[in-house]
């Protein structure tokens, strides 16, 4: 079973992480109630377990939903020094959505894609345009629509601020998600492949617009780790 018990500790660029109320997060309760297997096996997750200084808290999904994901991601989205938890939550009839959880439960979510067997692959969270607000990027339907979407988290809500077609970060059956958000010293860039996986693409979000450039490397891991350009 892919990633069983994997614990995500991806606190992104925030020195206040030591003050966080949520110190760890993982998916639990593996389930076969959703027959998509986009990540390489038939098991998804039925619950989210949060670790806090006061102990553990479990968020259990209804039987009509699963976490269709590898591991939850911790990121301080509101700048208060305490991380929120970014997940991919899927409804068996409506497909996937990106959902943000806190210690008390669901905080915000994008709309469900609208059909079963439709998924999204997260890229990460960062202040992409330098305005002090955090954006979350993902690829909407990386095998079909191949659409980069950027949502801003502000005042406990998610707002779509930009999108760009022709980009992807996952192949059906892979038990990993490629690319991500990097900062090689000149500001954050979103790293993906182009639609047919023939090129590695770096995309910036500036002045409300997404602009892309091709990188020389053909390695998504090297590009994401600033090892090549």
N, C-alpha and C positions, 0 to 999 in steps of 0.2 A: 504494500500500500504506500503510495507516494507520500512523502513528507509527514509521516505519522508522528504526531506530537511535536512537530517543528514549532519552535518558539521564535516569534519575530521580535527583534529588538532594534528596529530601524528608526531610532529617534533622529530626526533630520535637522541638523544645524542649529540646535538650540541649547545654550549653555545652562538654561534653567531646568534641564532634564532631571537633575538630582532632586528637585523639589516636587517631582511628579507624584500625583496621587496614584495613577496606574503605573506600575513598575514593570509589568510583563503582561503578555496576552498570548493565548493559543486557542486553536480550535479543538473541540472534543466531540464525543458522541458520533463516531463515523456511521454513515447511513447509506444504503443503496436505494433510497426512495426516489432518486432522480436519475434518469437513464441517459444522461448526456455523455459522460466519460470524456469530456473535452481535454482534460488534463492527464489522460492516460490510463485511468482505471475507473471502476464503477462506483467508487465510494466518494461521498462528499462529507460535510460536517453538519451536525445538528445543533451545536451549541458553541458559545464563545466563553472562555474562562478568563477572567481578569484578575490579576494579582495586585493588591494594594497593601499599604502598611497595616490596614485593619484586617486583612485576610483575603480570601478569594471570593469572587462573585461570578455566578454563572448566568449567562443570558441564553435561554433555550428558545429556539425558533419553533413556530407551529409546524405541524406535519406537512404543510403545504409549501414549506420553504427549506432551503439549505444554504450553507456558506459554500459557494463553489469557487474555491480559492486554495492557494498553497499555504499561506500563513497570514495572520493579521499584521498590520503595519502600524507602528507607533509614531506619531508626529504631533508636535504642538501646533495646532492649526489656528488657535486664537491668541497666541503670544502670551499666555498667562503663566508659562513655565511648567505646565502640566500637559502631558500628551493626551491626545484623543486617539482612537483606534479606527483605522481605515480597513474596510472589508469589502468583499464581493458577495452580495446576498442575492440568491436566486429564488424566484417564485416558480413553482412547477408549471404554471400556466402562462406566466408573463415574462419569463426570462430573467436576466440579471439586472442588477442596479448596483451602483456604488453606495455604500452606507457607512456613516460615521457614528461610532458609538463612544459613549463616555461611561463613567462609573455608575451612573444611574440608568443607563439604557441608550436607546437610539436618540441621536441628536439631529441628524440631517441625512437626507438621501436624495439621489437623483431619481428621476422616473424609471420604472422598469422599462426595458427595451420594448416589450409588448408582445412577444411570442416565446413559447418554450424553445429550448435549444438555441438560444441567442445569448451570447456571453460578452463580457468586457475584460480586458487585461490591463491592470494598473501599471503605471510608470513611476509614480512617486508624487511627492508634495514638496513645494518650495515657493518662495516669493519670486516668481518667474520674471516679473517686470520691475522689481525694485521699489514698489510703492508701499511696502510694509504689510501688505495683505498676502495670505497664502493661497496658492492655487494647487489644485490636484489634477493631474493629467492621466488619461488612460486611452487605450484604443478600443473604440466601440466596434464590436464584431470583427476581431482581427483576421478572421478567415473569409469574411463576406464583405461588409461595408468598408473595412480598413480605414476607419475615420478617427483621427486624433481629436479628442475633445478635452477642453480645459475648463474646469469649474473653479470659481472663487469661493472660498469659505469666509463668510463674514456675518457677524451677529447671529451665529447658530444656524445659518442657512447656506445652501449651495446654489450658486448662480452660474449658468453657462456663459462664458465670456469669449470663447473662440473655438473654432474647429477647422480642421484641414483634412481633406481626403488624401488617399494614396499612400498611407503609412500603416505599418503593422509591427507587431512585436511577439507573435506567437504562431506556431504551426499546430494543427490539430494533433493531439496525442502527446505533445511534449509535456513533461512534468516540471517545466520551468518557464519563466517569462523573461524574454530578452530585453536588452536596453535598459532605460531608466532616465533619471535626471542627473546630470553631472555639472560640476563647476570647476573648470580647469584654470581659474584665475581671471576670467573675463566675464563672469556672470553665468547664471544657470542656462543649460541647454537640454532639450529633450532628445534622447537618442533612440532611434528606431531603425527599422529597415524600410526600404520603399516597398511598394505593393507586391512586386515579384521576387523580393529578397535578393536582388542583384546589386544593391547599393546600400551603404550605411548613411543615414541622414541625421543631421543635427538641426533642431528647430528651436528658434527663440520666440518668446512672446514679448513684444514691445509695442507700446502705443496702441494696444488693443488688437494687434495683428500678429499672426503666426508667419514667420519667414523661415525657409529651410535652405540648407546647403548640403551638398554631397561631401562626405569625408573620403580621404584617400584609402583608409583602411577598409577591409572587408570583414573585420571582426567586431561584432557588437560588444562583446565583453571588453575588448581592448579600448574601444571608443568610450564606453561608459566609465571605464576606470582611468581615463585620461592618459592611456598608454600610447595612443596613436591618434593621428588626425588626418 
